Amino acid sequence: MTDQIFAYITHKNGVADDSALELSVAAGKINADAAVTAIVAGAGDSLSAVCDEMAKAYPTVWKLDNDALAYPNAEVIRNVLASILPDNAMVLVPHDTFGMDLSPGLSVKMNAAFISDVVDVEGLSDNTLTIVRQEYGGQVSTHVAADISSGAVINVRPGVFQPDDIAAVSGEVVDKSDDIEITDAKRRFLETVEAEVGDVDITKSDVLVSVGRGIEDEDNLEIAFDLAKAMGADVSCSRPIVDAKWMEKSRQVGTSGQTVKPKVYLAAGISGSFQHLGGLKGNPFIIAINKNTKAPIFQVADVGIEADILDFLPELTEAIEEL
Amino acid sequence: MEILVCVTRVPDTAENEIEVNSDGTDIGRDDLVYSVNEWDNYAVEEAIQIRDRVGGSVTVVTVGDDESEEILRREMAMGADSGILLADGAFDGSDGLGIARILKAEVDKGNYDLILTGAQSEGGTAEVGGMLAALLDLPFASLVNQIEIVDEKKIKVGREIEGGNIEVSEIDLPCVLSVQTGINEPRYVGIRGIRKVASLDIPTHGAADLGVDPATVGADGARVKRMDYFIPDLGEGAEMLEGDTEEIISKLIELLKAKGGLK
């Protein structure tokens, strides 16, 4: 079973995603002795560059080159993987928008266990893999035990398994392109529509006042804009604010929104889901204000304040204006 | 268009702080407020809007227990035409695949063109929709935030991918889609609306009605099992500013000045 671990490499324009090396770290935590094979699917010249890059971290790299794989259509890749992976294999996939699309169905096709959004690996004993994952938006964690006797598809949370000291290897790139089966897709990729550009480019902001569900009502947004004005900051937000149509998508921080790199990030009434934190780069100074002290944002913030933002923000604004 | 929407009843995280119970076997369930899973609510709204545009019907289904009936009625008050409760002691402790198998059995009894689920629920596994599609051998798309009905044979969907971009694909019907929040603005349901549907019959289907082998579902059929709940020790976390509001604000202003947070 577990001697065969595979890592599905996400890549774009000839460059592997950060998750590519993280999967190698996660695989090592599952079974340090396993020989891990990277699977790189795509089409054309840029694919070779990704394969060569991966051969520095993985002992074996499977190259799957086919025009039908030029765009990563989860349905096509699911069928390809199901046709090429050996019985009882374990395959690691990043838990991003592609992995969420691909993996649950892949586990069914492989008759393998599906383990979603893994944040830590506890250990492997016989056919039982024990991992850690989170529930309720990160408010609680759980140990999960999976029977992997007939294989497993394991979705790994991006950004968790940091590849600090991966030993360099000179891996072998094996061209498996002739072994794969391309089937007619019932789902056909048409185009990618780029996100609309908004009135404010929060990716350029040094200081962000960011509001979440704690703002409670659209009318209350004013207190965030007032504070931002007093601070000389811009206003951004978390997903629920955009879902409620209170602010433009272009102001949303997170993996499904903008990636920002401010110096100071004031998170007001934001719980701090991993998707939100995924959009926060460059190690900003994070101030979290929330009335729920168990909110995950307090685990990553530098400074925390237990308060209702509806009361606190106006008082802070007033104090800054008086400076 | 015949549409089935799979929904689930969950503790409402907007209304509750989720804590671990004393022996770590579960979350604290006392005084929890439950509601329909937020993602599912968007899926039901989308189904209702599609039906209102092109005709057909919307059925909501849940795997649960007697208490789950309340969320079916809530979604029927929104405008779903009928509800089905899938309940059986044999279903208890099902993993995601078990839930998908139970739902598949119900789908097989009907004649649906479009099957919707929420993109994820409280556990965050985001797995049931994709598993259900694979069990049914139907095409699937996750994180859907746009649906356009092209004709009786196919639809166009947008998926929310990284960076706020939208991946647009064409999918043959029937298909399974998992719906992302923000796709629409779910309508409000008042007490009065729920009263109106209070007397409507909601059939309950168990393992025998569905022809589900009890060994393949429930705790016995689960390959993936939650062992406990715990709060991880993540180090120190944030330095909490203490004192009265005035003191906190003056400390915060000093920090903002030092870190370049004031201009």
HADDOCK unambig.tbl for C-alpha pairs under 7 A between the chains (distance, minus, plus):
assign (segid A and resid 97 and name CA) (segid B and resid 161 and name CA) 5.59 0.50 0.50
assign (segid A and resid 97 and name CA) (segid B and resid 162 and name CA) 6.85 0.50 0.50
assign (segid A and resid 100 and name CA) (segid B and resid 126 and name CA) 6.76 0.50 0.50
assign (segid A and resid 101 and name CA) (segid B and resid 141 and name CA) 6.40 0.50 0.50
assign (segid A and resid 101 and name CA) (segid B and resid 142 and name CA) 5.23 0.50 0.50
assign (segid A and resid 104 and name CA) (segid B and resid 127 and name CA) 5.17 0.50 0.50
assign (segid A and resid 104 and name CA) (segid B and resid 130 and name CA) 5.11 0.50 0.50
assign (segid A and resid 104 and name CA) (segid B and resid 131 and name CA) 5.17 0.50 0.50
assign (segid A and resid 105 and name CA) (segid B and resid 130 and name CA) 4.84 0.50 0.50
assign (segid A and resid 105 and name CA) (segid B and resid 131 and name CA) 4.68 0.50 0.50
assign (segid A and resid 105 and name CA) (segid B and resid 133 and name CA) 6.96 0.50 0.50
assign (segid A and resid 105 and name CA) (segid B and resid 134 and name CA) 5.01 0.50 0.50
assign (segid A and resid 108 and name CA) (segid B and resid 131 and name CA) 6.17 0.50 0.50
assign (segid A and resid 108 and name CA) (segid B and resid 134 and name CA) 6.25 0.50 0.50
assign (segid A and resid 108 and name CA) (segid B and resid 135 and name CA) 6.89 0.50 0.50
assign (segid A and resid 109 and name CA) (segid B and resid 134 and name CA) 6.85 0.50 0.50
assign (segid A and resid 113 and name CA) (segid B and resid 223 and name CA) 6.31 0.50 0.50
assign (segid A and resid 113 and name CA) (segid B and resid 224 and name CA) 6.80 0.50 0.50
assign (segid A and resid 116 and name CA) (segid B and resid 125 and name CA) 5.12 0.50 0.50
assign (segid A and resid 117 and name CA) (segid B and resid 125 and name CA) 6.55 0.50 0.50
assign (segid A and resid 135 and name CA) (segid B and resid 122 and name CA) 6.05 0.50 0.50
assign (segid A and resid 135 and name CA) (segid B and resid 123 and name CA) 4.56 0.50 0.50
assign (segid A and resid 135 and name CA) (segid B and resid 124 and name CA) 6.02 0.50 0.50
assign (segid A and resid 136 and name CA) (segid B and resid 13 and name CA) 6.97 0.50 0.50
assign (segid A and resid 136 and name CA) (segid B and resid 122 and name CA) 4.94 0.50 0.50
assign (segid A and resid 136 and name CA) (segid B and resid 123 and name CA) 6.10 0.50 0.50
assign (segid A and resid 139 and name CA) (segid B and resid 18 and name CA) 6.38 0.50 0.50
assign (segid A and resid 140 and name CA) (segid B and resid 19 and name CA) 7.00 0.50 0.50
assign (segid A and resid 140 and name CA) (segid B and resid 229 and name CA) 6.64 0.50 0.50
assign (segid A and resid 140 and name CA) (segid B and resid 230 and name CA) 6.07 0.50 0.50
assign (segid A and resid 140 and name CA) (segid B and resid 231 and name CA) 5.51 0.50 0.50
assign (segid A and resid 141 and name CA) (segid B and resid 229 and name CA) 5.71 0.50 0.50
assign (segid A and resid 141 and name CA) (segid B and resid 230 and name CA) 5.22 0.50 0.50
assign (segid A and resid 141 and name CA) (segid B and resid 231 and name CA) 5.79 0.50 0.50
assign (segid A and resid 141 and name CA) (segid B and resid 232 and name CA) 6.63 0.50 0.50
assign (segid A and resid 142 and name CA) (segid B and resid 226 and name CA) 6.57 0.50 0.50
assign (segid A and resid 142 and name CA) (segid B and resid 227 and name CA) 6.92 0.50 0.50
assign (segid A and resid 142 and name CA) (segid B and resid 228 and name CA) 5.48 0.50 0.50
assign (segid A and resid 142 and name CA) (segid B and resid 229 and name CA) 4.51 0.50 0.50
assign (segid A and resid 142 and name CA) (segid B and resid 230 and name CA) 5.90 0.50 0.50
assign (segid A and resid 143 and name CA) (segid B and resid 226 and name CA) 5.99 0.50 0.50
assign (segid A and resid 143 and name CA) (segid B and resid 227 and name CA) 5.40 0.50 0.50
assign (segid A and resid 143 and name CA) (segid B and resid 228 and name CA) 5.80 0.50 0.50
assign (segid A and resid 143 and name CA) (segid B and resid 229 and name CA) 6.97 0.50 0.50
assign (segid A and resid 144 and name CA) (segid B and resid 224 and name CA) 6.79 0.50 0.50
assign (segid A and resid 144 and name CA) (segid B and resid 225 and name CA) 5.48 0.50 0.50
assign (segid A and resid 144 and name CA) (segid B and resid 226 and name CA) 4.37 0.50 0.50
assign (segid A and resid 144 and name CA) (segid B and resid 227 and name CA) 5.54 0.50 0.50
assign (segid A and resid 145 and name CA) (segid B and resid 224 and name CA) 5.83 0.50 0.50
assign (segid A and resid 145 and name CA) (segid B and resid 225 and name CA) 5.24 0.50 0.50
assign (segid A and resid 145 and name CA) (segid B and resid 226 and name CA) 6.37 0.50 0.50
assign (segid A and resid 145 and name CA) (segid B and resid 227 and name CA) 6.69 0.50 0.50
assign (segid A and resid 146 and name CA) (segid B and resid 223 and name CA) 5.51 0.50 0.50
assign (segid A and resid 146 and name CA) (segid B and resid 224 and name CA) 4.28 0.50 0.50
assign (segid A and resid 146 and name CA) (segid B and resid 225 and name CA) 6.20 0.50 0.50
assign (segid A and resid 147 and name CA) (segid B and resid 223 and name CA) 5.06 0.50 0.50
assign (segid A and resid 147 and name CA) (segid B and resid 224 and name CA) 6.45 0.50 0.50
assign (segid A and resid 186 and name CA) (segid B and resid 139 and name CA) 5.89 0.50 0.50
assign (segid A and resid 186 and name CA) (segid B and resid 171 and name CA) 5.76 0.50 0.50
assign (segid A and resid 186 and name CA) (segid B and resid 172 and name CA) 5.44 0.50 0.50
assign (segid A and resid 187 and name CA) (segid B and resid 139 and name CA) 6.27 0.50 0.50
assign (segid A and resid 187 and name CA) (segid B and resid 169 and name CA) 6.48 0.50 0.50
assign (segid A and resid 187 and name CA) (segid B and resid 170 and name CA) 5.61 0.50 0.50
assign (segid A and resid 187 and name CA) (segid B and resid 171 and name CA) 4.29 0.50 0.50
assign (segid A and resid 187 and name CA) (segid B and resid 172 and name CA) 6.49 0.50 0.50
assign (segid A and resid 188 and name CA) (segid B and resid 169 and name CA) 5.30 0.50 0.50
assign (segid A and resid 188 and name CA) (segid B and resid 170 and name CA) 5.16 0.50 0.50
assign (segid A and resid 188 and name CA) (segid B and resid 171 and name CA) 6.40 0.50 0.50
assign (segid A and resid 189 and name CA) (segid B and resid 168 and name CA) 6.26 0.50 0.50
assign (segid A and resid 189 and name CA) (segid B and resid 169 and name CA) 4.26 0.50 0.50
assign (segid A and resid 189 and name CA) (segid B and resid 170 and name CA) 6.50 0.50 0.50
assign (segid A and resid 190 and name CA) (segid B and resid 168 and name CA) 5.53 0.50 0.50
assign (segid A and resid 190 and name CA) (segid B and resid 169 and name CA) 4.96 0.50 0.50
assign (segid A and resid 190 and name CA) (segid B and resid 170 and name CA) 6.84 0.50 0.50
assign (segid A and resid 191 and name CA) (segid B and resid 167 and name CA) 6.14 0.50 0.50
assign (segid A and resid 191 and name CA) (segid B and resid 168 and name CA) 5.29 0.50 0.50
assign (segid A and resid 192 and name CA) (segid B and resid 165 and name CA) 6.78 0.50 0.50
assign (segid A and resid 192 and name CA) (segid B and resid 166 and name CA) 5.57 0.50 0.50
assign (segid A and resid 192 and name CA) (segid B and resid 167 and name CA) 4.51 0.50 0.50
assign (segid A and resid 192 and name CA) (segid B and resid 168 and name CA) 5.90 0.50 0.50
assign (segid A and resid 193 and name CA) (segid B and resid 165 and name CA) 5.77 0.50 0.50
assign (segid A and resid 193 and name CA) (segid B and resid 166 and name CA) 5.00 0.50 0.50
assign (segid A and resid 193 and name CA) (segid B and resid 167 and name CA) 6.37 0.50 0.50
assign (segid A and resid 194 and name CA) (segid B and resid 165 and name CA) 4.69 0.50 0.50
assign (segid A and resid 194 and name CA) (segid B and resid 166 and name CA) 6.49 0.50 0.50
assign (segid A and resid 195 and name CA) (segid B and resid 164 and name CA) 5.20 0.50 0.50
assign (segid A and resid 195 and name CA) (segid B and resid 165 and name CA) 4.71 0.50 0.50
assign (segid A and resid 207 and name CA) (segid B and resid 261 and name CA) 5.85 0.50 0.50
assign (segid A and resid 231 and name CA) (segid B and resid 261 and name CA) 6.85 0.50 0.50
assign (segid A and resid 231 and name CA) (segid B and resid 262 and name CA) 4.81 0.50 0.50
assign (segid A and resid 231 and name CA) (segid B and resid 263 and name CA) 5.94 0.50 0.50
assign (segid A and resid 232 and name CA) (segid B and resid 262 and name CA) 6.31 0.50 0.50
assign (segid A and resid 232 and name CA) (segid B and resid 263 and name CA) 5.27 0.50 0.50
assign (segid A and resid 243 and name CA) (segid B and resid 181 and name CA) 6.24 0.50 0.50
assign (segid A and resid 243 and name CA) (segid B and resid 182 and name CA) 3.95 0.50 0.50
assign (segid A and resid 244 and name CA) (segid B and resid 182 and name CA) 6.86 0.50 0.50
assign (segid A and resid 255 and name CA) (segid B and resid 162 and name CA) 5.51 0.50 0.50
assign (segid A and resid 255 and name CA) (segid B and resid 163 and name CA) 5.95 0.50 0.50
assign (segid A and resid 256 and name CA) (segid B and resid 160 and name CA) 6.91 0.50 0.50
assign (segid A and resid 256 and name CA) (segid B and resid 161 and name CA) 6.14 0.50 0.50
assign (segid A and resid 256 and name CA) (segid B and resid 162 and name CA) 4.72 0.50 0.50
assign (segid A and resid 256 and name CA) (segid B and resid 163 and name CA) 4.91 0.50 0.50
assign (segid A and resid 256 and name CA) (segid B and resid 164 and name CA) 4.75 0.50 0.50
assign (segid A and resid 257 and name CA) (segid B and resid 163 and name CA) 4.74 0.50 0.50
assign (segid A and resid 257 and name CA) (segid B and resid 164 and name CA) 4.53 0.50 0.50
assign (segid A and resid 258 and name CA) (segid B and resid 163 and name CA) 5.59 0.50 0.50
assign (segid A and resid 264 and name CA) (segid B and resid 259 and name CA) 6.89 0.50 0.50
assign (segid A and resid 264 and name CA) (segid B and resid 261 and name CA) 5.64 0.50 0.50
assign (segid A and resid 298 and name CA) (segid B and resid 237 and name CA) 5.97 0.50 0.50
assign (segid A and resid 298 and name CA) (segid B and resid 238 and name CA) 5.31 0.50 0.50
assign (segid A and resid 299 and name CA) (segid B and resid 234 and name CA) 6.87 0.50 0.50
assign (segid A and resid 299 and name CA) (segid B and resid 237 and name CA) 4.21 0.50 0.50
assign (segid A and resid 299 and name CA) (segid B and resid 238 and name CA) 5.97 0.50 0.50
assign (segid A and resid 300 and name CA) (segid B and resid 237 and name CA) 5.97 0.50 0.50
assign (segid A and resid 300 and name CA) (segid B and resid 238 and name CA) 6.60 0.50 0.50
assign (segid A and resid 301 and name CA) (segid B and resid 237 and name CA) 6.63 0.50 0.50
assign (segid A and resid 301 and name CA) (segid B and resid 238 and name CA) 4.93 0.50 0.50
assign (segid A and resid 302 and name CA) (segid B and resid 238 and name CA) 4.70 0.50 0.50
assign (segid A and resid 302 and name CA) (segid B and resid 239 and name CA) 6.10 0.50 0.50
assign (segid A and resid 303 and name CA) (segid B and resid 238 and name CA) 4.78 0.50 0.50
assign (segid A and resid 303 and name CA) (segid B and resid 239 and name CA) 4.70 0.50 0.50
assign (segid A and resid 303 and name CA) (segid B and resid 240 and name CA) 5.77 0.50 0.50
assign (segid A and resid 303 and name CA) (segid B and resid 241 and name CA) 6.89 0.50 0.50
assign (segid A and resid 304 and name CA) (segid B and resid 238 and name CA) 5.32 0.50 0.50
assign (segid A and resid 304 and name CA) (segid B and resid 239 and name CA) 5.79 0.50 0.50
assign (segid A and resid 304 and name CA) (segid B and resid 240 and name CA) 4.48 0.50 0.50
assign (segid A and resid 304 and name CA) (segid B and resid 241 and name CA) 6.09 0.50 0.50
assign (segid A and resid 305 and name CA) (segid B and resid 240 and name CA) 5.69 0.50 0.50
assign (segid A and resid 305 and name CA) (segid B and resid 241 and name CA) 5.54 0.50 0.50
assign (segid A and resid 316 and name CA) (segid B and resid 249 and name CA) 6.14 0.50 0.50
